[in-house]
């Protein structure tokens, strides 16, 4: 074989230079934008040169004005406290070691952040383990990284993580809707009974009435609210604090206020029944009004803002079906004599019968108006 030396480079003509690059995925820029809108701070930690990392990070929107790109060696001499103060200023870390990665993750956690870490190599495993959510690559990831992670991406696509966040937020929102529906509806029943007890009035509900409401007309809407269609709106909200539970003060205030509105309608119906038909008619009116009001209340729980006269009012077919089934069951109890006797209900004059849907719809309209006022106050503050 012929040996090649520097002498061979003499008398050559320069024709051009060939360069290669590994471009970011087309969807990564949009995924990063979704993260930022959702209150998620994307950080790049890489072994590449800082210039290369900065160029890619700037192109996809991670390296933004006001933040900087540094090499891992910069943080070596920092104490943990100094690093905690330093990490908010940095969006790109280049030439990092496994120790640097775990210190960066821990620094963000000490600041109270919920940290998700992605990686595919053996050197990513410690940081994946340290992070609150470790995400390993399913295609290029090593077995060590997959074992250390809590989640594995089957397509190695960052956009999939963003979609997972969206799905998780929507599922959580649907759980809150179901809980809000059940708690506020039950609050209305409790307030009605408490009102009758304090004023020494007849009992507004028989035991069979409450069983009917809880087992039939409550369960179906609650399940249907858990199937509420996912929306993009959740990706424009900031993440909730990591220690925040479902029953926050604003949530409980909303539950109490909505329960009070439904209770007022039920109490009015109870008094109408007592006045024009006696105790049996009063209990029947209170039962039917509370039952129908809670069916309508399922639509109130679809969103924090008003949905009346919008397309969103109709977009949950299971909820529409649950309302229809509940209304038909209630109607059957009120008009079929054998069921009336079974459910301890009495036949009502048509004037009282019309008052039931009027009061139920009225409570829904009032709650929708309260939601509109709350939204307007939030925007003006």
Residue pairs with C-beta under 8 A, 6 or more apart in sequence:
24 56
24 59
24 60
25 157
25 158
25 159
27 157
27 159
28 60
28 158
28 159
29 59
29 60
29 61
30 159
31 158
31 159
31 161
31 162
32 42
32 60
32 61
32 62
32 158
33 61
34 162
34 166
34 235
35 41
35 42
35 162
35 165
36 42
36 61
37 235
37 236
38 162
38 165
38 169
38 234
38 235
38 236
38 237
38 238
38 239
39 237
39 238
39 239
40 165
40 239
41 113
42 62
42 91
43 62
43 90
43 91
43 92
43 93
43 104
44 53
44 56
44 57
44 62
44 63
44 91
44 92
44 93
45 93
45 96
45 100
45 101
45 104
45 127
46 53
46 92
46 93
46 94
46 96
47 94
47 95
47 96
48 94
48 95
49 94
49 95
50 69
50 70
50 71
50 92
50 94
50 95
52 94
53 69
53 92
53 94
54 63
54 69
54 92
54 94
57 63
57 69
57 91
57 92
62 91
62 92
63 69
63 91
63 92
64 91
67 89
67 90
67 91
67 92
68 89
68 90
68 91
68 92
69 90
69 91
69 92
69 93
69 94
70 90
70 92
70 93
70 94
71 93
71 94
71 95
71 96
72 93
72 94
72 95
72 96
72 97
72 100
73 95
75 83
75 86
75 93
75 100
75 103
75 104
76 100
78 86
80 103
80 106
80 107
80 110
83 103
83 104
83 107
84 107
84 110
84 111
86 107
87 104
87 107
87 108
87 111
88 111
93 100
93 104
96 104
97 123
98 123
98 124
98 125
98 126
98 127
99 126
101 117
101 119
101 123
101 124
101 126
101 127
102 126
102 127
102 130
104 127
105 115
105 117
105 127
105 130
105 131
106 130
108 115
109 115
109 130
109 132
112 241
112 242
114 132
114 133
114 239
114 242
115 131
115 132
115 133
116 131
116 132
116 133
116 134
116 135
116 161
117 124
117 127
117 128
117 130
117 131
117 133
117 134
117 135
118 135
118 136
118 137
118 153
118 158
118 161
119 125
119 127
119 128
119 134
119 135
119 136
119 137
119 141
119 145
119 149
120 136
120 137
120 140
120 141
120 142
120 145
120 156
121 141
121 142
121 145
122 142
122 144
122 145
124 136
124 145
124 148
125 144
125 145
125 147
125 148
126 148
127 134
128 134
128 135
128 136
128 145
128 148
128 149
129 148
132 242
133 150
133 151
134 148
134 149
134 150
134 151
135 149
135 150
135 151
135 152
135 153
135 161
136 145
136 146
136 148
136 149
136 151
136 152
136 153
137 145
137 152
137 153
137 156
138 146
138 152
138 153
138 154
138 155
138 156
139 154
139 155
139 156
140 156
141 149
141 152
141 156
146 152
151 164
153 160
153 161
162 235
165 235
166 230
166 232
166 234
166 235
167 230
169 234
169 235
169 237
170 228
170 230
170 231
170 234
173 228
173 234
174 225
174 226
174 227
174 228
175 226
175 246
176 246
176 251
177 225
177 226
177 228
177 301
177 302
178 222
178 223
178 225
178 226
178 301
179 246
180 251
180 254
180 255
180 258
180 301
181 218
181 221
181 222
181 225
181 294
181 297
181 298
181 301
182 218
182 222
183 255
183 259
184 254
184 255
184 256
184 258
184 259
184 262
184 297
184 301
185 213
185 218
185 259
185 262
185 290
185 294
185 297
186 259
187 255
187 256
187 258
187 259
187 260
187 262
187 263
188 258
188 259
188 260
188 261
188 262
188 263
188 266
188 290
188 293
188 294
189 205
189 210
189 213
189 263
189 266
189 290
190 259
191 259
191 260
191 263
192 204
192 205
192 263
192 266
192 267
192 270
192 286
192 290
193 203
193 204
193 205
195 201
195 263
195 267
196 202
196 203
196 204
196 270
201 270
201 274
202 274
202 279
202 282
202 283
203 283
204 266
204 270
204 282
204 283
204 286
204 287
205 283
205 286
205 287
205 290
206 283
206 287
206 344
208 342
208 343
208 344
209 283
209 287
209 291
209 343
209 344
212 287
212 291
212 329
212 333
212 343
213 287
213 290
213 291
213 294
216 326
216 329
217 291
217 294
217 295
217 326
217 329
217 330
218 294
220 321
220 322
220 325
220 326
221 294
221 295
221 297
221 298
221 319
221 322
221 323
221 326
223 318
223 322
224 298
224 316
224 318
224 319
224 321
224 322
225 298
225 301
225 302
225 316
225 319
227 316
227 318
227 319
228 302
228 316
228 319
229 315
229 316
257 370
258 297
258 300
258 367
258 370
261 363
261 366
261 367
261 370
262 290
262 293
262 294
262 297
262 363
262 367
264 363
265 289
265 293
265 359
265 360
265 362
265 363
266 286
266 289
266 290
266 293
266 359
267 286
268 289
268 359
269 285
269 286
269 288
269 289
269 355
269 356
269 359
270 282
270 283
270 285
270 286
270 289
271 282
272 282
272 285
272 352
272 355
273 281
273 282
273 283
273 284
273 285
273 286
273 348
273 352
274 281
274 282
276 349
276 351
276 352
277 284
277 285
277 346
277 348
277 349
277 352
280 344
280 345
280 346
281 346
281 348
281 352
283 344
283 345
284 334
284 345
284 346
284 348
285 348
285 352
285 355
285 356
287 343
287 345
288 330
288 333
288 334
288 345
288 356
289 355
289 356
289 359
289 360
291 326
291 330
292 327
292 330
292 356
292 357
292 360
293 359
293 360
293 363
293 364
295 322
295 323
295 326
295 327
295 330
295 360
296 323
296 360
296 361
296 363
296 364
297 363
297 364
297 367
298 319
298 322
298 323
299 307
299 308
299 313
299 319
299 323
299 364
300 307
300 364
300 367
300 368
300 371
302 312
302 313
302 316
302 319
303 312
303 371
304 371
304 374
304 375
305 371
305 372
305 375
306 368
306 369
306 371
306 372
306 375
307 313
307 368
308 364
308 365
308 368
314 320
332 339
333 339
333 340
333 343
333 345
334 340
334 345
334 347
334 348
334 353
335 347
337 347
339 345
340 346
340 347
